[in-house]
Amino acid sequence: MNVFERIGSLIQISRSQKIVRRYLVVNGFDGALTMLGLMMGFLVNAPELAIMLNVCLGAAIALGVSGMSSAYVSEAAERQRELDNLEEAMLTDMRESVYGDVARWVPLLVGLVNGLAPLLISLLIMMPLFLAHQGVQLPLPPAYLCIAVAVLLIFLLGVFLGKIASMSWITSGIRTVLIALTTAGLIYLFAAF
């Protein structure tokens, strides 16, 4: 059994699909809205491109590390508790069983998803900043393009949620875009002061 099959098996045994999916969407959404918020702030008072890149990269890394570590420690504690309860009920040490593997490996997987989702989405949104910093001529200022990428990714997260809920993907996508536009409007309104 290869590594991916083993991980799939552990996720299935632990019934962690919903948790992983939820973390992917929730923290992906956090990453996208954070980058959207930064870009909206930059529109009001545009700093140098290098400063924009450093601020966004710092936020992306912080979101990734925070997501990874917080999910790992909380999920590890929950899984250990479940293993302890199972050992107590079975009157045997289960650390070397498949349930022990679940207690060790599922928290790591959940932590990785929870941390990588906002990091990768943030990096995608920042791509116009990277390109502009490398001297690539863009059709619009990079902050505007970053906002467009953020809104597109937020829409796609909404589409994904719509598919999960077996509802209209377009309605779900539009709902998440409305959340993004409301956020952008509030930031623009308050940043203007």
C-alpha positions in Angstrom: 0.0 0.0 0.0 1.5 3.3 -1.0 1.5 6.5 1.1 -1.5 8.0 -0.5 -3.6 4.8 -0.2 -2.5 4.6 3.4 -3.6 8.2 4.1 -6.9 7.6 2.3 -7.5 4.5 4.4 -6.8 6.4 7.6 -9.1 9.2 6.6 -11.8 6.8 5.8 -11.4 4.8 9.0 -11.4 8.0 11.1 -14.3 9.5 9.1 -12.2 12.7 8.7 -13.3 13.6 5.2 -15.7 16.3 6.4 -13.1 17.8 8.8 -10.5 18.0 6.1 -12.9 19.5 3.6 -14.2 22.0 6.1 -10.7 23.1 7.0 -9.8 23.5 3.3 -12.7 25.8 2.7 -12.7 27.7 5.9 -9.0 28.5 5.9 -8.9 29.0 2.1 -11.6 31.6 2.6 -9.7 33.2 5.4 -6.6 33.4 3.2 -8.5 34.9 0.3 -10.4 37.5 2.4 -7.1 38.4 4.2 -5.4 39.1 0.9 -8.5 40.9 -0.4 -8.4 43.1 2.7 -4.7 43.9 2.3 -5.2 44.8 -1.4 -8.2 47.1 -0.5 -6.0 48.8 2.1 -3.3 49.2 -0.5 -5.7 50.9 -2.9 -6.4 53.6 -0.4 -2.7 54.3 0.4 -0.5 52.5 -2.1 2.9 51.7 -0.7 5.9 50.6 -2.9 5.5 47.2 -4.6 8.2 45.6 -2.4 6.4 46.7 0.8 3.1 45.2 -0.6 4.9 41.9 -1.4 6.5 41.7 2.1 3.3 42.5 3.9 1.3 40.0 1.9 3.9 37.3 2.2 4.2 37.9 5.9 0.4 37.5 6.3 0.3 34.4 4.1 3.0 32.7 6.1 1.4 33.7 9.4 -1.9 32.3 8.2 -0.2 29.1 7.1 1.7 28.5 10.3 -1.2 29.5 12.5 -3.6 27.2 10.6 -1.1 24.3 10.6 -0.1 24.5 14.2 -3.6 25.2 15.7 -5.3 22.5 13.8 -2.6 20.0 14.5 -2.5 20.5 18.3 -6.3 20.6 18.7 -6.8 17.6 16.4 -4.0 15.6 18.1 -5.6 16.2 21.5 -9.0 15.1 20.3 -7.6 12.0 18.5 -5.5 11.1 21.6 -8.6 11.4 23.8 -10.6 9.1 21.4 -7.7 6.6 21.5 -7.5 6.7 25.3 -11.3 6.1 25.5 -11.1 3.2 23.1 -8.1 1.7 25.0 -10.1 2.0 28.2 -13.1 0.3 26.7 -11.1 -2.5 25.1 -8.7 -2.9 28.1 -5.7 -3.0 25.8 -2.9 -0.8 24.4 -4.0 0.3 20.9 -1.0 2.5 20.0 0.3 0.0 17.4 -3.1 -0.6 15.9 -4.7 1.2 13.0 -6.5 3.4 15.6 -3.1 4.4 16.9 -2.0 5.3 13.4 -5.1 7.4 13.0 -4.3 9.3 16.3 -0.8 10.0 15.0 -1.3 10.7 11.3 -4.7 12.3 10.9 -3.9 15.3 13.0 -0.8 15.9 10.8 -2.9 15.7 7.7 -5.6 18.0 9.1 -2.9 20.4 10.1 -1.3 20.4 6.7 -4.6 21.1 4.9 -5.5 23.8 7.5 -2.2 25.5 7.0 -1.6 25.0 3.3 -5.1 26.1 2.2 -4.7 29.8 3.2 -1.0 29.8 2.2 -1.5 28.5 -1.3 -4.6 30.6 -1.9 -2.8 33.7 -0.7 0.2 33.0 -2.9 -2.1 32.6 -5.9 -3.7 35.9 -5.2 -0.3 37.6 -4.8 0.9 36.3 -8.2 0.3 39.7 -9.9 2.5 41.4 -7.3 5.3 38.8 -7.9 5.0 39.3 -11.7 5.1 43.1 -11.4 8.0 42.9 -9.1 9.8 40.8 -11.7 9.2 43.5 -14.3 6.3 41.9 -16.2 4.1 44.5 -17.8 0.5 43.9 -16.6 -2.7 45.3 -18.2 -3.8 46.8 -14.8 -2.1 47.8 -11.6 -1.1 44.6 -9.7 -3.4 45.4 -6.7 -6.5 45.4 -9.0 -5.4 42.1 -10.5 -4.9 40.6 -7.1 -8.4 41.7 -6.1 -9.8 40.0 -9.3 -7.9 36.8 -8.5 -9.2 36.9 -4.9 -12.8 37.3 -6.0 -12.4 34.5 -8.6 -11.0 32.1 -6.0 -13.7 33.1 -3.5 -16.3 32.4 -6.2 -14.6 29.0 -6.8 -14.7 28.2 -3.1 -18.4 29.0 -3.2 -18.9 26.7 -6.2 -17.1 23.9 -4.3 -19.5 24.5 -1.3 -22.5 24.4 -3.6 -21.3 21.0 -5.0 -20.9 19.7 -1.5 -24.4 20.8 -0.4 -26.0 19.6 -3.7 -27.3 23.1 -4.3 -26.9 25.5 -7.2 -23.2 26.1 -7.7 -23.8 29.5 -9.2 -26.0 30.6 -6.3 -23.4 29.4 -3.8 -20.6 31.1 -5.8 -22.4 34.4 -6.0 -23.2 34.2 -2.3 -19.5 34.0 -1.4 -18.7 36.8 -3.9 -21.2 39.0 -2.1 -19.4 38.3 1.1 -16.1 39.3 -0.5 -17.6 42.5 -2.0 -19.2 43.4 1.3 -15.8 42.9 3.0 -14.1 45.0 0.4 -16.6 47.7 0.7 -16.3 47.9 4.5 -12.5 48.0 4.3 -12.6 50.7 1.6 -15.0 52.7 3.7 -13.0 52.5 6.9 -9.6 52.8 5.3 -10.6 56.1 3.8 -10.7 57.7 7.2 
